[in-house]
Amino acid sequence: MASVEFVAVSSEFRKMGAAESLITHIIENTNFPAYILEVADTNTAAVNLYEKIGFTEFHRVEQRYKKQSGFNYYLYMRYTKTNKI
């Protein structure tokens, strides 16, 4: 299994497909059967992107200090090679 630790795109290059290209390139060019990632529930752009690629949520963990962190849950998402890109 592979774990995606952090994906960030400079604001001037957002909405141009960079993150999607990066993630799909990793999936298409490695031999892991499954990929997991963690994302904050309030990062809806990232959640939508990951769902578009084929990731699905399999676990969520409540954030203890919601007001300080700015989000409610850590979402854990999984993609398996049986999914289509």
N, CA, C and O of each residue as an XYZ file, in Angstrom:
340
protein
N       0.840     -1.171      0.000
C       0.000      0.000      0.000
C       0.886      1.236      0.000
O       1.951      1.246      0.616
N       0.448      2.259     -0.682
C       1.155      3.543     -0.699
C       0.350      4.558      0.099
O      -0.876      4.477      0.161
N       1.027      5.491      0.696
C       0.376      6.556      1.448
C       0.789      7.895      0.857
O       1.979      8.188      0.736
N      -0.187      8.696      0.492
C       0.079     10.045     -0.012
C       0.084     10.961      1.198
O      -0.932     11.095      1.881
N       1.214     11.593      1.468
C       1.355     12.372      2.689
C       0.912     13.828      2.556
O       0.288     14.365      3.471
N       1.220     14.469      1.443
C       0.891     15.893      1.331
C       0.897     16.304     -0.133
O       1.842     16.011     -0.865
N      -0.154     16.977     -0.549
C      -0.236     17.512     -1.912
C      -0.610     18.981     -1.786
O      -1.591     19.323     -1.126
N       0.159     19.834     -2.408
C      -0.152     21.264     -2.388
C       0.168     21.856     -3.752
O       1.136     21.468     -4.405
N      -0.664     22.802     -4.165
C      -0.464     23.491     -5.440
C      -0.470     24.989     -5.148
O      -1.354     25.488     -4.453
N       0.491     25.680     -5.666
C       0.565     27.129     -5.504
C      -0.732     27.761     -6.012
O      -1.296     27.313     -7.010
N      -1.197     28.794     -5.326
C      -2.475     29.411     -5.668
C      -2.557     29.857     -7.125
O      -3.631     29.817     -7.724
N      -1.438     30.280     -7.696
C      -1.461     30.741     -9.089
C      -1.654     29.605    -10.091
O      -1.950     29.856    -11.259
N      -1.489     28.350     -9.642
C      -1.628     27.201    -10.545
C      -2.809     26.299    -10.196
O      -2.959     25.222    -10.773
N      -3.646     26.732     -9.257
C      -4.811     25.926     -8.882
C      -5.836     25.931    -10.007
O      -5.893     26.849    -10.826
N      -6.634     24.885    -10.017
C      -7.699     24.694    -11.013
C      -7.152     24.479    -12.414
O      -7.846     24.726    -13.400
N      -5.898     24.015    -12.506
C      -5.289     23.756    -13.809
C      -4.981     22.266    -13.994
O      -4.415     21.874    -15.014
N      -5.348     21.448    -13.024
C      -5.169     20.009    -13.153
C      -3.859     19.461    -12.629
O      -3.568     18.281    -12.822
N      -3.062     20.282    -11.973
C      -1.747     19.828    -11.500
C      -1.868     18.715    -10.464
O      -1.198     17.689    -10.586
N      -2.700     18.895     -9.458
C      -2.841     17.885     -8.407
C      -3.424     16.590     -8.974
O      -2.962     15.498     -8.643
N      -4.424     16.716     -9.816
C      -5.016     15.519    -10.429
C      -3.981     14.773    -11.273
O      -3.898     13.546    -11.212
N      -3.204     15.500    -12.048
C      -2.164     14.875    -12.874
C      -1.119     14.178    -12.012
O      -0.682     13.071    -12.328
N      -0.725     14.823    -10.932
C       0.274     14.242    -10.036
C      -0.226     12.940     -9.418
O       0.467     11.923     -9.455
N      -1.417     12.975     -8.858
C      -1.967     11.790     -8.196
C      -2.197     10.663     -9.204
O      -1.833      9.517     -8.940
N      -2.789     10.970    -10.340
C      -3.035      9.914    -11.331
C      -1.721      9.366    -11.886
O      -1.629      8.175    -12.181
N      -0.710     10.213    -12.030
C       0.598      9.735    -12.488
C       1.186      8.736    -11.490
O       1.709      7.693    -11.883
N       1.098      9.055    -10.222
C       1.602      8.145     -9.187
C       0.866      6.810     -9.259
O       1.495      5.752     -9.245
N      -0.453      6.853     -9.336
C      -1.250      5.625     -9.369
C      -0.945      4.796    -10.616
O      -0.800      3.576    -10.532
N      -0.850      5.443    -11.751
C      -0.640      4.733    -13.010
C       0.780      4.187    -13.164
O       1.002      3.251    -13.932
N       1.733      4.760    -12.446
C       3.132      4.392    -12.648
C       3.784      3.687    -11.466
O       5.009      3.584    -11.401
N       2.986      3.211    -10.550
C       3.498      2.412     -9.442
C       2.677      1.132     -9.352
O       1.591      1.037     -9.924
N       3.198      0.169     -8.643
C       2.551     -1.143     -8.595
C       1.871     -1.453     -7.272
O       1.683     -2.623     -6.939
N       1.505     -0.445     -6.524
C       0.817     -0.692     -5.267
C      -0.648     -1.014     -5.548
O      -1.244     -0.410     -6.439
N      -1.239     -1.947     -4.813
C      -2.650     -2.270     -5.039
C      -3.612     -1.259     -4.427
O      -4.769     -1.173     -4.837
N      -3.131     -0.487     -3.438
C      -4.011      0.469     -2.753
C      -3.228      1.711     -2.346
O      -2.018      1.660     -2.129
N      -3.947      2.823     -2.247
C      -3.370      4.122     -1.883
C      -4.287      4.741     -0.838
O      -5.509      4.685     -0.972
N      -3.707      5.329      0.195
C      -4.519      6.006      1.204
C      -4.031      7.436      1.371
O      -2.877      7.755      1.085
N      -4.931      8.287      1.838
C      -4.550      9.660      2.155
C      -5.432     10.179      3.270
O      -6.488      9.623      3.573
N      -4.968     11.260      3.872
C      -5.683     11.926      4.954
C      -5.944     13.349      4.506
O      -5.063     14.000      3.944
N      -7.155     13.836      4.753
C      -7.512     15.193      4.363
C      -8.501     15.756      5.390
O      -9.311     15.017      5.950
N      -8.429     17.054      5.627
C      -9.374     17.707      6.534
C     -10.737     17.803      5.865
O     -10.828     18.055      4.663
N     -11.789     17.604      6.637
C     -13.143     17.616      6.080
C     -13.517     18.962      5.465
O     -14.356     19.013      4.567
N     -12.920     20.032      5.925
C     -13.247     21.352      5.397
C     -12.513     21.675      4.100
O     -12.800     22.693      3.471
N     -11.582     20.837      3.695
C     -10.845     21.038      2.447
C     -11.658     20.405      1.314
O     -11.261     19.397      0.731
N     -12.795     21.018      1.023
C     -13.742     20.428      0.072
C     -13.175     20.319     -1.341
O     -13.520     19.389     -2.069
N     -12.322     21.242     -1.737
C     -11.722     21.153     -3.072
C     -10.902     19.877     -3.190
O     -10.982     19.176     -4.199
N     -10.113     19.571     -2.161
C      -9.294     18.354     -2.176
C     -10.173     17.107     -2.105
O      -9.952     16.149     -2.846
N     -11.159     17.114     -1.223
C     -12.060     15.959     -1.105
C     -12.739     15.694     -2.442
O     -12.813     14.546     -2.881
N     -13.233     16.737     -3.089
C     -13.890     16.571     -4.392
C     -12.927     16.027     -5.439
O     -13.298     15.167     -6.237
N     -11.704     16.519     -5.440
C     -10.701     16.025     -6.380
C     -10.436     14.544     -6.148
O     -10.439     13.758     -7.095
N     -10.209     14.157     -4.900
C      -9.909     12.764     -4.602
C     -11.079     11.856     -4.971
O     -10.873     10.757     -5.485
N     -12.303     12.309     -4.712
C     -13.475     11.526     -5.100
C     -13.568     11.410     -6.617
O     -13.926     10.350     -7.131
N     -13.254     12.471     -7.336
C     -13.259     12.447     -8.798
C     -12.283     11.393     -9.324
O     -12.582     10.690    -10.289
N     -11.129     11.288     -8.693
C     -10.122     10.317     -9.103
C     -10.565      8.892     -8.771
O     -10.193      7.946     -9.465
N     -11.356      8.741     -7.715
C     -11.837      7.413     -7.338
C     -11.587      7.024     -5.899
O     -11.880      5.895     -5.506
N     -11.050      7.938     -5.101
C     -10.849      7.672     -3.684
C     -12.204      7.679     -2.985
O     -13.097      8.442     -3.355
N     -12.353      6.826     -1.975
C     -13.565      6.819     -1.164
C     -13.171      6.878      0.306
O     -12.143      6.336      0.712
N     -13.994      7.537      1.083
C     -13.733      7.646      2.517
C     -13.966      6.294      3.172
O     -14.962      5.623      2.903
N     -13.029      5.901      4.039
C     -13.210      4.651      4.772
C     -13.134      4.844      6.283
O     -13.459      3.931      7.043
N     -12.710      6.021      6.719
C     -12.602      6.268      8.159
C     -12.560      7.773      8.394
O     -12.068      8.528      7.555
N     -13.075      8.199      9.533
C     -12.943      9.606      9.928
C     -12.670      9.688     11.418
O     -13.182      8.903     12.215
N     -11.848     10.662     11.765
C     -11.454     10.855     13.160
C     -11.784     12.289     13.548
O     -11.372     13.238     12.881
N     -12.531     12.429     14.630
C     -12.920     13.754     15.080
C     -11.709     14.532     15.586
O     -10.874     14.002     16.319
N     -11.631     15.782     15.186
C     -10.568     16.682     15.632
C     -10.944     17.203     17.011
O     -12.060     17.684     17.206
N     -10.046     17.117     17.953
C     -10.336     17.537     19.331
C     -10.490     19.046     19.459
O     -11.364     19.516     20.188
N      -9.663     19.807     18.769
C      -9.664     21.267     18.932
C     -10.157     21.919     17.638
O      -9.387     22.533     16.899
N     -11.444     21.770     17.387
C     -12.048     22.211     16.121
C     -11.855     23.699     15.854
O     -11.482     24.089     14.748
N     -12.102     24.510     16.839
C     -12.000     25.965     16.631
C     -10.577     26.392     16.313
O     -10.363     27.254     15.461
N      -9.623     25.808     16.976
C      -8.231     26.170     16.747
C      -7.716     25.641     15.408
O      -6.956     26.324     14.721
N      -8.123     24.441     15.042
C      -7.604     23.827     13.816
C      -8.361     24.268     12.569
O      -7.802     24.267     11.472
N      -9.624     24.643     12.728
C     -10.429     25.062     11.576
C     -11.093     23.923     10.824
O     -11.638     24.139      9.741
N     -11.062     22.713     11.374
C     -11.783     21.606     10.752
C     -12.332     20.674     11.824
O     -11.922     20.725     12.983
N     -13.268     19.822     11.413
C     -13.975     18.952     12.348
C     -13.448     17.522     12.388
O     -13.397     16.894     13.446
N     -13.056     17.016     11.216
C     -12.628     15.622     11.108
C     -11.432     15.482     10.184
O     -11.263     16.250      9.237
N     -10.609     14.493     10.475
C      -9.644     13.987      9.504
C     -10.389     12.912      8.716
O     -10.943     11.988      9.311
N     -10.409     13.020      7.404
C     -11.010     11.989      6.571
C      -9.887     11.121      6.026
O      -8.872     11.635      5.554
N     -10.064      9.821      6.090
C      -9.113      8.891      5.506
C      -9.776      8.292      4.277
O     -10.870      7.732      4.347
N      -9.086      8.422      3.150
C      -9.649      7.986      1.877
C      -8.733      6.945      1.253
O      -7.514      6.983      1.421
N      -9.347      6.013      0.528
C      -8.606      4.910     -0.086
C      -8.952      4.813     -1.572
O     -10.087      5.042     -1.990
N      -7.945      4.473     -2.336
C      -8.110      4.161     -3.756
C      -7.492      2.788     -3.966
O      -6.379      2.529     -3.509
N      -8.204      1.914     -4.649
C      -7.627      0.614     -4.986
C      -7.539      0.500     -6.497
O      -8.336      1.097     -7.220
N      -6.576     -0.265     -6.968
C      -6.344     -0.390     -8.401
C      -7.526     -0.992     -9.149
O      -7.576     -0.924    -10.377
N      -8.471     -1.576     -8.434
C      -9.657     -2.089     -9.118
C     -10.556     -0.952     -9.570
O     -11.414     -1.136    -10.433
N     -10.352      0.258     -8.967
C     -11.072      1.459     -9.403
C     -10.505      1.913    -10.745
O      -9.367      1.586    -11.082
N     -11.273      2.644    -11.491
C     -10.807      3.208    -12.756
C     -10.454      4.674    -12.559
O     -11.143      5.387    -11.829
N      -9.394      5.124    -13.200
C      -9.037      6.548    -13.177
C      -9.743      7.205    -14.331
O      -9.605      8.411    -14.532
